Amino acid sequence: MLPALVLELSVSDIARSLTFYRDVLGFVVGYERPAEGFSLVQLGDAALMLDQIGLGRDWVTAPLAPPFGRGLNIQIQIQVESLVPMLERLAASKVALFQPVETKSYQSGGQLVEQRQFCVQDPDGYLLRFCRACWCKRLLAFRPGR
């Protein structure tokens, strides 16, 4: 079963995108419609649809120019012990990180969450933020709405 929210990314070359998502990042192909240049890829509980522009039906609301997805930061939380294997595949493929690995804490409701994260752009420029939760701590003085 797919998550309730799945993003569909318009891509310029489905083969290039599949190589990146599958071989470099470690996604698996859930299903494909090759005649339409479409693939659904999954990594753990996350799923993305990749749709090649110009094949099948496009959902383009304005002219696209690289980098695609300006202003969009797609966070993908992965349930792994370490981000190192993915980082090693990125380095071996000579893919530069947009944001180097960092440990960052965020307030989320009444909790403080710490995660290891980094950002990388896919071949069309979509910004992907991969993170692994480290810990979560309840904030004692949290009052919603304040």
BELBELTA-V741700 format. One record per residue. N is the residue number from 1. RES is the residue in one letter. PHI is phi in whole degrees, -180 to 180 (999 if undefined). OMEGA is omega in whole degrees, 0 to 359 (none if undefined). Layout:
# BELBELTA-V741700
n = [N/N]
res = [RES/RES]
phi = [PHI/PHI]
omega = [OMEGA/OMEGA]
This chain:
# BELBELTA-V741700
n = [1/2/3/4/5/6/7/8/9/10/11/12/13/14/15/16/17/18/19/20/21/22/23/24/25/26/27/28/29/30/31/32/33/34/35/36/37/38/39/40/41/42/43/44/45/46/47/48/49/50/51/52/53/54/55/56/57/58/59/60/61/62/63/64/65/66/67/68/69/70/71/72/73/74/75/76/77/78/79/80/81/82/83/84/85/86/87/88/89/90/91/92/93/94/95/96/97/98/99/100/101/102/103/104/105/106/107/108/109/110/111/112/113/114/115/116/117/118/119/120/121/122/123/124/125/126/127/128/129/130/131/132/133/134/135/136/137/138/139/140/141/142/143/144/145/146]
res = [M/L/P/A/L/V/L/E/L/S/V/S/D/I/A/R/S/L/T/F/Y/R/D/V/L/G/F/V/V/G/Y/E/R/P/A/E/G/F/S/L/V/Q/L/G/D/A/A/L/M/L/D/Q/I/G/L/G/R/D/W/V/T/A/P/L/A/P/P/F/G/R/G/L/N/I/Q/I/Q/I/Q/V/E/S/L/V/P/M/L/E/R/L/A/A/S/K/V/A/L/F/Q/P/V/E/T/K/S/Y/Q/S/G/G/Q/L/V/E/Q/R/Q/F/C/V/Q/D/P/D/G/Y/L/L/R/F/C/R/A/C/W/C/K/R/L/L/A/F/R/P/G/R]
phi = [999/-84/-61/-66/-124/-130/-82/-110/-101/-76/-123/-84/-150/-62/-63/-65/-66/-63/-58/-66/-68/-80/-80/-92/-86/95/-68/-114/-82/-79/-164/-138/-131/-55/-63/-101/65/-123/-145/-105/-117/-135/-139/61/-88/-94/-141/-134/-102/-115/-132/-72/-65/94/-116/67/-93/-107/-113/-91/-95/-159/-56/-97/-141/-63/-77/-71/72/-57/86/-105/-123/-95/-88/-125/-86/-115/-94/-134/-73/-151/-85/-57/-58/-66/-63/-66/-65/-63/-64/-63/-90/59/-97/-77/-80/-76/-128/-60/-60/-147/-107/-134/-110/-133/-82/-134/62/-94/-130/-111/-114/-112/-142/-93/-152/-155/-122/-143/-98/-79/-58/-98/99/-64/-91/-112/-111/-95/-142/-130/-66/-100/-161/-140/-130/-73/-88/-72/-98/-75/-132/-54/84/-115]
omega = [181/174/180/180/178/179/173/182/173/183/183/182/185/180/179/179/178/177/181/185/184/189/182/184/178/175/172/179/178/174/182/168/188/181/179/182/186/173/170/180/184/174/185/180/182/177/175/172/178/185/181/179/176/175/181/182/178/178/184/182/179/180/178/176/179/354/178/174/179/179/181/178/184/179/179/180/182/182/180/177/185/174/187/180/178/179/178/178/177/180/179/179/180/176/180/175/175/176/179/179/178/171/187/176/180/172/180/185/180/182/171/183/175/179/171/185/172/178/177/176/176/184/178/176/177/182/181/177/178/181/176/180/178/179/180/182/178/177/186/186/183/173/181/177/181/none]
